[in-house]
Amino acid sequence: MPWRRPRKHVDRARDIGRSEEEALEEKAEHAEEDEAVELAAIDGASIVEAATGEAEDERMPSDLAAKLGAAAEGHEFRAWGEEAEDREVADREVADREVADREVAGRDRVVGTARPEDTSPSEAVVAHVEDGVDLEVEVARGLRLRNPVLTASGTFGQGVEYAELIDVSRLGAMVNKGTTVHARPGNPQYRIAETPSGILNSIGLENPGAAAVAKKYGKEWPGLRLPVIVNVAGYTVADYVGVVLEMEGTPGVVAYELNVSCPNVKGGTLFGCDPELAAEVTRAVKAETDKPVIVKLTPSAPDVVAVARACEEAGADGLTAINTVPGMRIDVAKRRPVLGTGTGGLSGPAIRPIAVHITYQVARAVSIPIIGAGGVTCAKDALEFLMAGASAVQVGSATFADPLAPIKTVEGLAEYVRASGLASIRDIVGAAQRGGKRDAGTEYVQ
Ligand SMILES: Cc1cc2nc3c(=O)[nH]c(=O)nc-3n(C[C@H](O)[C@H](O)[C@H](O)COP(=O)(O)O)c2cc1C
């Protein structure tokens, strides 16, 4: 659980005169209070700030940075971070063994600093694990990035908050918070709830509107040395076009990602659920920009492959697979849904197999690049997507538990390329699709 301070266990005095039923009732009431406090702690504080990039009224971004700093120092890492770290250690051991087995005379692994013999004291060159490893990928037609690790929309604010803490220039790119034509205040509380291996969110596209985003962050993005992909949302085709027109020419912006998980006001269907609607919005945006346009697929589509094909035919330069999966939690004590909007979007490791499966299916159907998203916490998770056919991945919710997760993923991929003796990370894209008996089909019969 990200950033939640360990709660002190409070022993409540037991009244021996009460019936068991009364005692249980009271316990449920207290549990409800505790739960509310917990949810308020994360919802009102760090995740919403991190998700939207906007400081809450009375809180400055540096407060967020302080929390991220505490997390990065290991004070408040929770399950996913620890789990991912364990896996990383295991991955590293495997990688080291492979290197020894192959007797590859590779260069020393250098973490964070150059070998002393390589530099004179006056040349304090900072070397990174990924230096010298070919991680370059094409994530959309016409968009090549230094490496295949992006941050997912809504989980990295506007990038500037995280830049206070980590070297964001080591990432491939970032996707900003969903941007709409007009400012949106977001949904009623609660907007975040914890689930096993994931989180449920219903932020409601809180953002200051495209013009304000362009004005404010256009000044800051170039300084990040991190390409920015603008996540575009809307309720009509004109809305999507409006955001893109407003963002055109904004420094730092290299592409657009269309969030088609929004209901179309005409009939309520999500744009991304209907191949024709998804194609219409893709065509309309393509007509207004020379920048690459990536469509972000929703797992809610009855036929996600048909949507992917329709977007490719309409001119999409790339696809992101996937957005969150609809879900709900019920507050048993209150007998109503936990989230203010009832339904929310599930993210995190819980959805990874769904996302990998969709990536695998879509990769067989289209020839434009795919960016995998859904539960990536470390390099091993990223490799699943790449082997399924994605050219790159987005790290989202994992960043809440460990702000360094995207950078560790870059490092892990570099180590993998080196240890496997690959010429480039591109060599493993679609590896699970090629040859082998398991490639025969993906149909599932119970
Ligand atoms: C708090 C939160 C806010 C999000 N906001 C957006 C958004 O504004 N636009 C969008 O396309 N996706 C949004 N997403 C979805 C993520 O970009 C990503 O597709 C999804 O969370 C799956 O990746 P993950 O499991 O690594 O988080 C959001 C996710 C979370 C957790």
The ligand as a Gaussian input file, in Angstrom:
#p B3LYP/6-31G(d) Opt

LIG

0 1
 C       -4.948000       7.010000     -10.530000
 C       -4.989000       6.674000     -11.993000
 C       -5.352000       7.656000     -12.920000
 C       -5.385000       7.357000     -14.276000
 N       -5.701000       8.325000     -15.180000
 C       -5.696000       8.055000     -16.511000
 C       -5.951000       9.076000     -17.468000
 O       -6.155000      10.247000     -17.130000
 N       -5.960000       8.724000     -18.778000
 C       -5.710000       7.450000     -19.209000
 O       -5.728000       7.176000     -20.411000
 N       -5.422000       6.467000     -18.304000
 C       -5.406000       6.738000     -16.995000
 N       -5.105000       5.754000     -16.085000
 C       -4.802000       4.396000     -16.572000
 C       -3.287000       4.167000     -16.648000
 O       -2.677000       5.070000     -17.535000
 C       -2.947000       2.715000     -17.096000
 O       -3.461000       2.488000     -18.379000
 C       -3.548000       1.686000     -16.146000
 O       -3.469000       2.126000     -14.815000
 C       -2.862000       0.332000     -16.257000
 O       -1.502000       0.420000     -15.930000
 P       -0.931000       0.093000     -14.440000
 O       -1.527000      -1.207000     -14.040000
 O        0.551000       0.034000     -14.633000
 O       -1.369000       1.213000     -13.569000
 C       -5.071000       6.035000     -14.726000
 C       -4.716000       5.067000     -13.785000
 C       -4.665000       5.370000     -12.433000
 C       -4.254000       4.300000     -11.461000

